[in-house]
Amino acid sequence: MTADSTTPSYVLRYFDLIGLAETSRMLLTAAKVEWTEEHPEWPQEKPNQPFGHLPVLVEKNGAEDGSDFILSESGSIERYLARTFKFVPTDLKQVARQEQLRDQQLDVIVAFFSQLRMVDEAKKERRGDFDEMLDKITEIHTTLLRKNGDCGHLFGEELSYADMSAYAFYKLFIMYAVEFDADVGSLVKDKITPEILNLIRTVESDPLLEEHVAKKGSLVTHVLPE
Ligand SMILES: N[C@@H](CCC(=O)N[C@@H](CS)C(=O)NCC(=O)O)C(=O)O
């Protein structure tokens, strides 16, 4: 989809951090549509969000009656954007193969953040779950990338939702989660295989995402050894 006079404009409401909005930012940027980001005052603006949390996507005049279409839940927002801008195939099985990765990645993110608040034995156990899940997802990414000919894409030969979502997953740990646990950056970096590094490079060098990398910083430079 390329922007023209009938293309709707979008607002993405989120905090000024990578968190749960990075894939949606990438989808909106890669789609070359008109969009802006809002950082609502918090918690003052909490009651004004449909589910009381962020991210929230607003598609101007996008609802059936011509009012704004407002969508909550990061996964639903991503799926809506990925389908709207055709970053997923139309075949139901192929799209499901991409979406299952995003859901697993979110489980790994949740496992990481939930153990931060725990103490002693419970923390150790949850940390173990996180380590195990991290091993599994990096193995899955690597296998898929190899199976796809190590062309830097998880599926097919073009930038897809799965590519952007996997990129945002590694970025979250290496460029954001380190604020909460200084060690997690090197832990995740150690698991980055040559295939995953190629994915990160491929996503960053895609002309559709040039603007995003220029604005939000390069992950490749964080991953490469100094
Ligand atoms: N399941 C939701 C979780 C959203 C969520 O927990 N958002 C956090 C930021 S990452 C938030 O809004 N926190 C502030 C609050 O709940 O008051 C999603 O995936 O969008």
The ligand as a MOL file (V3000), in Angstrom:
LIG
                    3D

  0  0  0     0  0            999 V3000
M  V30 BEGIN CTAB
M  V30 COUNTS 20 19 0 0 0
M  V30 BEGIN ATOM
M  V30 1 N -1.8880 -6.8280 26.4130 0
M  V30 2 C -1.5720 -5.4430 26.2120 0
M  V30 3 C -0.6700 -4.9730 27.3210 0
M  V30 4 C -0.5360 -3.4670 27.2750 0
M  V30 5 C 0.2680 -2.9300 28.4280 0
M  V30 6 O 0.4270 -3.5740 29.4770 0
M  V30 7 N 0.7730 -1.7180 28.2390 0
M  V30 8 C 1.5720 -1.0820 29.2320 0
M  V30 9 C 2.8250 -0.5140 28.5800 0
M  V30 10 S 3.8090 -1.7650 27.8450 0
M  V30 11 C 0.7830 0.0790 29.8440 0
M  V30 12 O -0.0600 0.6690 29.2150 0
M  V30 13 N 1.1280 0.4030 31.0870 0
M  V30 14 C 0.5450 1.5060 31.7900 0
M  V30 15 C -0.6960 1.1540 32.5280 0
M  V30 16 O -1.2400 0.0390 32.3970 0
M  V30 17 O -1.1550 2.0190 33.2890 0
M  V30 18 C -0.9490 -5.2390 24.8220 0
M  V30 19 O -0.3140 -6.1820 24.3060 0
M  V30 20 O -1.1160 -4.1630 24.2410 0
M  V30 END ATOM
M  V30 BEGIN BOND
M  V30 1 1 1 2
M  V30 2 1 2 3
M  V30 3 1 2 18
M  V30 4 1 3 4
M  V30 5 1 4 5
M  V30 6 2 5 6
M  V30 7 1 5 7
M  V30 8 1 7 8
M  V30 9 1 8 9
M  V30 10 1 8 11
M  V30 11 1 9 10
M  V30 12 2 11 12
M  V30 13 1 11 13
M  V30 14 1 13 14
M  V30 15 1 14 15
M  V30 16 2 15 16
M  V30 17 1 15 17
M  V30 18 2 18 19
M  V30 19 1 18 20
M  V30 END BOND
M  V30 END CTAB
M  END
